[in-house]
Amino acid sequence: MIVWLNGTHGAGKTTTSALVQRLLADSRVFDAEKVGETLMDITPGLPGPGADNFQHWPPWRPLVVETARRVLDYTGGTLIVPMTVLVEPYWREISTGLARHAIAVRHFVLHADQETLRGRIEGDTILGPSAFRLAHLEPYAEAARTWLHDEAEVVDTTHLTPAQAARRIAEAVKNRPLPAS
């Protein structure tokens, strides 16, 4: 199974995923961003759009699926994937690819209101304020309005700590079966 933690940059996916991993037996965190970083390291660079966002490169999505599949074939258990995907066709490509390999996916969105997100990004003491992360607030809001919140289980983190969000996600995974597809 995959527990996919979606949401905009600064929503707390990385922090929450590490906490969820501690709460789910036989689970591992798979940072799909590392697949993108590998693509970004190819020289000369890949053609087309993607220099500013590796998700736009067509190889990224099937490589994420294939990497997840191979890891699960090898280890079993649960992969927790903290990864922002705001483009609906990209999510469809990934989720369909995983389904073709009979990999169940619990898709969660870590949500917070725009003011809270902006404050978290601007006050980040580890990464510092980030123009890249701030630039994704509106695309996230648009995805949330048009498809993302209908596609996933929304966990509103506006007033939750990462530990509280992780407990909610872990309890949902443990106590509720996968929704019918």
KETIVO-811776 format. One record per residue: residue in three letters; x, y, z of N, C-alpha, C, O in turn. Coordinates in pm, whole numbers, padded with zeros to 5 digits, always signed. Example, Ala and Ser with C-alpha at 12.3 -4.5 7.8 and 13.67 -1.06 7.14 Angstrom:
ALA+01319-00569+00780+01230-00450+00780+01320-00330+00780+01424-00332+00846SER+01285-00225+00708+01367-00106+00714+01290+00003+00787+01341+00114+00804
***
This chain:
MET+00084-00118+00000+00000+00000+00000+00088+00125+00000+00201+00125+00050ILE+00033+00228-00057+00098+00360-00052+00006+00455+00023-00115+00460-00001VAL+00066+00531+00113-00001+00642+00179+00062+00766+00119+00176+00801+00151TRP-00012+00833+00030+00040+00950-00041-00004+01075+00035-00123+01097+00056LEU+00092+01156+00077+00063+01282+00145+00084+01396+00047+00197+01429+00011ASN-00025+01454+00004-00023+01562-00093-00051+01693-00019-00080+01692+00101GLY-00042+01801-00088-00064+01934-00032+00045+02025-00083+00145+01979-00137THR+00025+02153-00067+00122+02245-00122+00251+02245-00041+00259+02187+00068HIS+00350+02309-00097+00479+02322-00031+00460+02402+00098+00396+02507+00097GLY+00513+02350+00207+00498+02417+00335+00381+02365+00417+00358+02413+00528ALA+00308+02268+00366+00192+02214+00438+00233+02119+00550+00154+02091+00640GLY+00357+02070+00546+00404+01981+00651+00414+01835+00610+00417+01746+00696LYS+00420+01809+00481+00424+01670+00432+00547+01593+00480+00534+01480+00526THR+00663+01653+00470+00786+01583+00507+00788+01552+00657+00819+01440+00697THR+00757+01650+00737+00753+01630+00882+00649+01526+00920+00677+01435+00998THR+00530+01539+00864+00421+01447+00896+00452+01306+00849+00419+01209+00918SER+00514+01292+00731+00542+01158+00679+00635+01080+00773+00615+00961+00794ALA+00735+01147+00830+00825+01079+00924+00750+01034+01048+00779+00928+01104LEU+00654+01113+01092+00576+01078+01210+00477+00964+01179+00457+00876+01262VAL+00416+00967+01060+00326+00858+01019+00404+00728+01012+00355+00623+01054GLN+00525+00734+00959+00608+00614+00945+00629+00546+01080+00631+00423+01087ARG+00646+00623+01184+00666+00566+01318+00539+00500+01371+00546+00414+01459LEU+00424+00540+01317+00296+00490+01368+00242+00370+01289+00152+00300+01336LEU+00295+00347+01170+00249+00236+01087+00357+00128+01081+00468+00153+01035ALA+00324+00011+01128+00420-00099+01125+00460-00129+00981+00379-00115+00889ASP+00582-00170+00962+00634-00214+00832+00614-00106+00725+00569-00135+00614SER+00648+00016+00760+00634+00125+00662+00767+00196+00643+00856+00193+00728ARG+00778+00260+00527+00897+00335+00489+00853+00463+00419+00746+00469+00360VAL+00937+00566+00427+00911+00691+00355+00989+00688+00224+01109+00661+00222PHE+00918+00715+00117+00979+00725-00017+00958+00868-00065+00845+00908-00095ASP+01065+00943-00073+01058+01082-00119+01072+01084-00270+01183+01076-00324ALA+00960+01096-00339+00958+01094-00486+01031+01213-00546+01061+01214-00665GLU+01058+01314-00465+01135+01428-00513+01276+01386-00554+01336+01446-00643LYS+01328+01282-00489+01462+01234-00523+01467+01182-00666+01571+01191-00731VAL+01356+01128-00715+01349+01085-00855+01364+01208-00945+01435+01203-01046GLY+01297+01316-00909+01308+01440-00985+01448+01498-00980+01498+01549-01080GLU+01511+01490-00863+01648+01541-00850+01743+01463-00939+01836+01520-00996THR+01721+01333-00951+01804+01252-01040+01789+01301-01184+01888+01313-01256LEU+01666+01328-01224+01644+01379-01360+01710+01516-01379+01763+01545-01486MET+01707+01597-01276+01768+01730-01285+01920+01723-01295+01984+01817-01343ASP+01978+01612-01248+02123+01597-01252+02175+01547-01386+02296+01542-01407ILE+02087+01510-01477+02130+01462-01608+02189+01578-01687+02129+01685-01695THR+02307+01557-01745+02371+01662-01824+02400+01613-01965+02442+01498-01980PRO+02381+01692-02065+02309+01820-02053+02165+01796-02010+02113+01685-02020GLY+02102+01901-01962+01967+01891-01908+01866+01834-02005+01885+01839-02127LEU+01759+01782-01951+01652+01726-02034+01583+01838-02111+01575+01951-02064PRO+01533+01806-02230+01466+01909-02311+01325+01937-02259+01268+01860-02181GLY+01273+02048-02304+01134+02082-02275+01117+02143-02138+01214+02173-02069PRO+00990+02160-02099+00963+02220-01968+01009+02125-01858+01011+02004-01878GLY+01045+02179-01746+01085+02096-01634+01200+02152-01555+01221+02113-01440ALA+01275+02244-01614+01391+02299-01543+01348+02360-01410+01424+02356-01313ASP+01227+02419-01405+01179+02479-01281+01091+02383-01201+01064+02408-01084ASN+01046+02275-01263+00962+02177-01194+00972+02044-01268+00914+02026-01375PHE+01047+01952-01211+01074+01823-01276+00949+01743-01304+00952+01652-01387GLN+00838+01774-01237+00714+01699-01263+00666+01716-01407+00591+01632-01458HIS+00708+01824-01472+00667+01847-01611+00741+01757-01709+00697+01743-01824TRP+00850+01696-01668+00921+01604-01757+00846+01472-01762+00823+01412-01657PRO+00808+01424-01878+00732+01300-01889+00796+01179-01820+00721+01093-01773PRO+00929+01164-01810+00981+01045-01742+00955+01042-01591+00954+00934-01531TRP+00935+01157-01528+00925+01158-01383+00810+01071-01331+00830+00991-01239ARG+00693+01085-01389+00576+01016-01335+00588+00864-01344+00566+00797-01243PRO+00623+00807-01460+00638+00660-01462+00757+00611-01379+00754+00499-01329LEU+00859+00693-01365+00971+00653-01279+00930+00647-01132+00977+00560-01058VAL+00843+00737-01090+00791+00732-00953+00711+00603-00934+00727+00534-00833VAL+00625+00572-01030+00545+00449-01022+00636+00327-01017+00619+00240-00932GLU+00731+00322-01107+00818+00205-01116+00906+00191-00991+00927+00080-00942THR+00956+00302-00939+01037+00296-00819+00953+00246-00701+00997+00158-00626ALA+00835+00301-00684+00747+00257-00576+00715+00108-00590+00721+00034-00492ARG+00681+00066-00710+00648-00075-00734+00764-00165-00697+00746-00265-00628ARG+00883-00129-00743+01001-00212-00716+01034-00218-00567+01069-00324-00515VAL+01022-00105-00500+01049-00104-00355+00947-00191-00283+00983-00270-00196LEU+00820-00176-00317+00717-00258-00251+00733-00406-00284+00712-00490-00197ASP+00770-00439-00407+00796-00579-00441+00908-00635-00355+00905-00751-00315TYR+01006-00553-00326+01122-00596-00249+01094-00601-00099+01136-00695-00032THR+01023-00501-00047+01007-00489+00098+00870-00528+00150+00856-00567+00266GLY+00768-00517+00064+00632-00529+00115+00599-00409+00202+00669-00308+00198GLY+00493-00420+00278+00457-00314+00371+00394-00194+00305+00323-00205+00205THR+00420-00080+00362+00359+00046+00321+00466+00147+00288+00564+00163+00361LEU+00447+00216+00177+00532+00331+00143+00453+00457+00172+00337+00471+00133ILE+00517+00548+00240+00458+00679+00265+00529+00776+00171+00651+00790+00175VAL+00451+00842+00087+00508+00928-00017+00464+01073+00008+00349+01108-00021PRO+00552+01156+00062+00519+01297+00080+00553+01374-00048+00670+01407-00071MET+00455+01403-00130+00485+01467-00259+00368+01551-00305+00255+01503-00314THR+00396+01676-00334+00297+01765-00391+00274+01728-00536+00369+01721-00615VAL+00149+01704-00572+00110+01688-00713-00016+01770-00730-00123+01733-00682LEU-00003+01882-00800-00116+01975-00817-00176+01971-00956-00281+02032-00979VAL-00113+01900-01048-00164+01891-01186-00243+01761-01197-00187+01652-01187GLU-00373+01774-01218-00460+01657-01218-00416+01548-01315-00414+01431-01276PRO-00382+01578-01441-00337+01469-01529-00212+01397-01477-00195+01278-01502TYR-00126+01467-01407-00008+01403-01350-00050+01304-01240+00000+01192-01233TRP-00145+01348-01154-00194+01259-01050-00262+01137-01113-00243+01025-01067ARG-00340+01159-01218-00408+01047-01284-00306+00948-01341-00324+00827-01330GLU-00200+00999-01400-00098+00912-01456-00032+00828-01346-00011+00708-01364ILE+00000+00890-01235+00063+00818-01124-00034+00718-01063+00000+00601-01047SER-00153+00762-01028-00248+00672-00961-00291+00557-01051-00309+00445-01004THR-00307+00584-01181-00342+00477-01276-00226+00379-01289-00247+00258-01294GLY-00104+00431-01294+00013+00344-01303+00025+00254-01181+00056+00136-01195LEU+00001+00307-01063+00005+00226-00942-00107+00122-00942-00086+00008-00903ALA-00225+00162-00986-00339+00068-00992-00310-00047-01087-00350-00160-01061ARG-00242-00018-01198-00207-00125-01293-00121-00233-01228-00120-00348-01272HIS-00049-00196-01125+00035-00292-01052-00035-00340-00925+00029-00400-00838ALA-00165-00314-00914-00245-00356-00798-00191-00302-00667-00194-00370-00564ILE-00142-00178-00671-00093-00112-00550-00204-00019-00500-00243+00076-00568ALA-00252-00048-00381-00355+00034-00319-00295+00167-00275-00181+00172-00228VAL-00371+00274-00291-00324+00408-00253-00427+00473-00163-00545+00482-00197ARG-00380+00520-00047-00460+00610+00037-00402+00749+00013-00287+00775+00046HIS-00482+00835-00044-00438+00968-00085-00492+01070+00016-00613+01087+00029PHE-00401+01135+00086-00437+01239+00183-00384+01373+00134-00278+01381+00072VAL-00458+01478+00164-00411+01614+00138-00399+01685+00272-00496+01695+00347LEU-00278+01733+00300-00259+01817+00417-00297+01959+00376-00233+02019+00290HIS-00401+02010+00437-00456+02140+00398-00442+02238+00514-00451+02201+00632ALA-00419+02362+00479-00429+02474+00574-00474+02594+00494-00456+02600+00372ASP-00533+02690+00562-00577+02809+00490-00455+02886+00440-00343+02868+00489GLN-00479+02972+00342-00369+03043+00275-00286+03128+00373-00164+03133+00362GLU-00351+03192+00467-00278+03275+00563-00184+03190+00649-00070+03228+00674THR-00231+03075+00693-00149+02985+00773-00032+02933+00691+00082+02930+00739LEU-00059+02892+00568+00048+02841+00481+00155+02948+00458+00274+02921+00471ARG+00110+03068+00425+00205+03178+00402+00290+03202+00527+00411+03220+00516GLY+00229+03201+00642+00303+03221+00767+00404+03110+00792+00515+03136+00838ARG+00365+02986+00763+00458+02874+00782+00577+02885+00687+00691+02861+00727ILE+00550+02922+00563+00658+02932+00465+00751+03047+00500+00874+03032+00499GLU+00693+03162+00531+00776+03278+00563+00851+03262+00694+00957+03323+00711GLY+00798+03182+00786+00862+03164+00916+00944+03037+00927+00988+03002+01037ASP+00966+02967+00816+01040+02841+00819+01184+02866+00863+01260+02935+00794THR+01221+02810+00977+01356+02833+01030+01459+02737+00972+01579+02756+00991ILE+01413+02634+00901+01506+02538+00842+01539+02578+00698+01656+02595+00663LEU+01436+02594+00615+01458+02631+00475+01458+02782+00452+01508+02830+00351GLY+01402+02854+00546+01389+02998+00528+01274+03030+00435+01216+02939+00376PRO+01240+03157+00420+01133+03195+00327+01169+03149+00185+01285+03155+00145SER+01070+03105+00111+01096+03049-00021+00998+03105-00123+00877+03086-00112ALA+01053+03175-00223+00967+03227-00331+00903+03112-00407+00787+03123-00449PHE+00976+03001-00426+00921+02884-00496+00798+02831-00422+00695+02805-00484ARG+00809+02815-00291+00697+02763-00213+00581+02861-00212+00465+02821-00224LEU+00611+02990-00198+00503+03090-00199+00432+03095-00333+00311+03116-00339ALA+00506+03074-00441+00447+03078-00576+00348+02964-00599+00267+02972-00691HIS+00353+02860-00517+00263+02746-00535+00135+02755-00451+00052+02664-00455LEU+00120+02862-00377-00001+02877-00296-00126+02888-00383-00226+02822-00356GLU-00122+02971-00486-00239+02986-00571-00266+02861-00656-00381+02820-00665PRO-00164+02798-00717-00191+02672-00787-00250+02565-00695-00335+02486-00737TYR-00205+02563-00568-00265+02469-00473-00412+02503-00450-00497+02415-00454ALA-00441+02631-00426-00579+02672-00401-00668+02635-00520-00781+02590-00501GLU-00617+02655-00641-00693+02619-00761-00716+02468-00770-00826+02423-00800ALA-00612+02390-00743-00627+02243-00746-00725+02198-00638-00806+02109-00662ALA-00717+02259-00520-00807+02223-00411-00952+02250-00450-01041+02171-00420ARG-00975+02364-00517-01112+02400-00558-01165+02310-00669-01284+02279-00672THR-01077+02269-00760-01125+02204-00882-01119+02052-00882-01200+01989-00951TRP-01027+01990-00808-01022+01843-00814-00957+01778-00691-01001+01671-00650LEU-00857+01839-00635-00773+01772-00536-00850+01730-00411-00834+01618-00363HIS-00932+01819-00357-01005+01786-00235-01112+01681-00259-01153+01612-00166ASP-01159+01669-00382-01256+01563-00415-01186+01428-00432-01249+01323-00419GLU-01059+01432-00462-00981+01313-00495-00917+01247-00374-00878+01131-00382ALA-00907+01318-00263-00828+01271-00150-00904+01290-00019-01009+01354-00014GLU-00847+01233+00085-00896+01254+00220-00825+01378+00274-00702+01379+00287VAL-00900+01482+00304-00843+01610+00345-00821+01611+00496-00912+01581+00574VAL-00701+01645+00537-00667+01663+00678-00633+01810+00695-00527+01856+00651ASP-00723+01884+00759-00700+02027+00779-00601+02046+00893-00632+02018+01009THR-00482+02092+00858-00374+02108+00956-00364+02250+01011-00269+02283+01082THR-00461+02335+00977-00454+02475+01019-00430+02485+01170-00350+02568+01215HIS-00498+02401+01247-00485+02408+01393-00432+02278+01452-00451+02251+01571LEU-00363+02197+01369-00305+02072+01416-00154+02078+01415-00094+02145+01330THR-00093+02010+01508+00052+01991+01503+00079+01879+01403-00012+01803+01370PRO+00201+01867+01354+00233+01753+01268+00205+01619+01336+00162+01524+01270ALA+00229+01609+01465+00203+01484+01537+00054+01451+01538+00016+01336+01522GLN-00030+01552+01557-00175+01530+01555-00221+01488+01415-00303+01397+01401ALA-00168+01553+01312-00204+01515+01175-00159+01372+01146-00233+01295+01084ALA-00039+01337+01189+00013+01202+01167-00076+01098+01235-00104+00994+01176ARG-00119+01126+01357-00207+01031+01427-00338+01013+01351-00388+00901+01339ARG-00395+01122+01301-00521+01111+01225-00503+01024+01101-00588+00940+01070ILE-00393+01045+01031-00367+00969+00909-00344+00822+00943-00403+00734+00880ALA-00261+00795+01042-00232+00657+01080-00359+00585+01126-00382+00470+01090GLU-00441+00653+01205-00566+00593+01250-00659+00565+01133-00724+00461+01130ALA-00666+00657+01037-00750+00635+00920-00703+00513+00841-00784+00432+00796VAL-00573+00501+00825-00517+00387+00750-00544+00256+00824-00581+00156+00763LYS-00527+00257+00955-00544+00135+01034-00691+00095+01050-00724-00023+01049ASN-00780+00194+01065-00916+00166+01107-01022+00170+00997-01134+00122+01018ARG-00988+00225+00883-01089+00234+00778-01034+00168+00651-00921+00194+00609PRO-01114+00084+00591-01067+00023+00466-01055+00127+00356-01108+00238+00365LEU-00983+00089+00253-00969+00178+00137-01105+00211+00081-01192+00124+00076PRO-01127+00336+00037-01252+00370-00029-01263+00293-00159-01163+00261-00223ALA-01386+00263-00199-01408+00193-00326-01362+00282-00441-01383+00403-00439SER-01298+00220-00542-01251+00300-00655-01354+00306-00762-01332+00369-00866
***
